[in-house]
Amino acid sequence: MKRSFFCAAVLLCCLLIAAGFTGCGKNDKPQGTPVDISYLNKSETKLVKETHYLSGETIKEQIVEVLTLLSAAPENKELHATISNGVSVISYSFEGEQVTVSLNDKYKELSSAAEVLTRAAIVRSLTSIEGVSGVMLTINAEPLTDASGNAVGIMTADMFVDNAGTKVEETDTKVTLRLYFANEDGDGLIAVNRELSHNADVSNVSMEKLVLEQLISGPASDETYPTINPDTKVVSVTVKDGVCHINFDGTFETPINNVTTDVTIYSIVNSLSELSNVNKVQISIDGDSDNKFRDKYDFSTIFERNLSLVN
């Protein structure tokens, strides 16, 4: 295990020590590095941000302070600790602007709504630290998975559909995706706008994964045709520096109907490129990016938007 991982007891001691340096008197001028900490309200229906000032000078010290604040009851009695309900931090690591936090098994017992908000709060709070761009959660060192059993992977603050402070049970937010499906001959693409209602299932995944899942589920009408085998699984999807890295399982290689290789590839690339944070796409199968897709495209290729196929 990497030296950056601490045993639970040592981490707890560090958290308690750090907690003694995060407060300041009411009449004192706030000192330290400001960060926004996201808490859950008492009914666990929304997130509320509060600004705290960190005393730590290094990123690792600030990570410990943020985890301390997330685990401690806030002064505002209308809120409660984000990491609560028996959930606790086992260990953490920091490498290459990414924080990995391991939580105990109690995390699996959270309700769907509470889990989404807790995850969003942890990610948003940690990425408030300058130098931290992504967060990965594990449960007892095992990767966190979504409802379909797929690894959630690295998360960023803007990956969640729900916004901090928005009530889950009252929201009527709509998410509109622009997806590219095949034409009848399978040699061209047709753009379709798909509107989804905001709910816990939508909030549970990143926008990139949501796009892929909607492509895999196929079109909603007879005017367009699927481009990806419906049994395909998304193993992981992450975005770094504008490049969306996708790892499919082996089913992705199985053609569907008469859809050409170009149409399959660019239905994915064009659909993802509609997102503001994605400019390019790289695809791998079962973690292998060295082979060719249907003997045509090297998976080492970084694909860019191609609208020449769009009817």
Buried (B, 14 or more C-beta within 10 A) or exposed (E): EEEEBBEEEEBBEBBEEBBEBBEBEEEEEEEBBEBBBBBBBEEBBBBBBBEBBBBBEEBBBBBBBBBBBBBBEBEEEEBBBBBBBEBBBBBBBBEEBBBBBBBBEBBEEBEBBBBBBBBBBBBBBBBBBEEBBBBBBBBEEEBBEBEEEBBBBBBBBBBBBBEBEBEBEEBEBEBEBBBBBBBBEBBBBBBBEBEBEBBBBBBBBBBBBBBBBBBBEBBEEEEBBBBBBEEBBBBBBBBBEEBBBBBBBEBBBEEBEEBBEBBBBBBBBBBBBBBEBBBBBBBBBEEEBEBEBEEEBEBEBEBEBBEEBBE
